[in-house]
Amino acid sequence: MSFASFSDFLAMGHHGLYVWSAYGICLLVLAVNVASPLLAKRRYLQEEARRLRRESSK
């Protein structure tokens, strides 16, 4: 499918809102799926470091 102009491409034959929101939601879900384990790992390592400091100070 070819488009006459960039604005036609963005409009996607009057389906642009649906198409681009679907892409946006997909990218958001992918970003959360990447960031969530990284943040959980960081949080786990910080908690373990705190626990080890508490145990070593006793």
N, C-alpha and C positions, 0 to 999 in steps of 0.2 A: 504494500500500500504506500503510495507516495502522497505527499502533501504539497499544496501550492505555496504555502508560507509557513513560517515558524509558528505563527499564531494558530493556523489550522492544525499544526502538529500538536500544540498544547490543548486545543479544543477537542481533538480526537473525535470529530464528527458529533459534537454535542455530548460525548461521553467522557470528556476530560476530567470532570470532577470525580467521577467514579474511578477512572483509571489511575489518576495521580494520587488520590487518597488511598487506593489499594497499594500502590507502590510505597507510599509514605508509611502506612501501617506495617507493611512487610519489613521495611528497613528498620522501623522502630522495634519490632519484635526481634529481629536479628541482633540489633545493638544490645537489647536487654539480655538476650541469650548469651552474648559474649561477655558483657559487663558483670552480670550476676555472679558467675563462678569466680571471677577475678576479685570482686569485692568480698565475697564470702571467704576466699582464701586469705585475703589480707586481714579480715576481721578475726579469723581463726588464729592466724599467726600472732596477732597482737594479744589476743586473750591468752594464748599459751605462754607468751613472753611475760605477761603480767603474773600468770600462775607460777611460773618458774621463779620469778623475782620474789613473790610472796613466800614460796616454799624455802628458798635459800636464805631469806632473812629470819626465819624462825629458829 
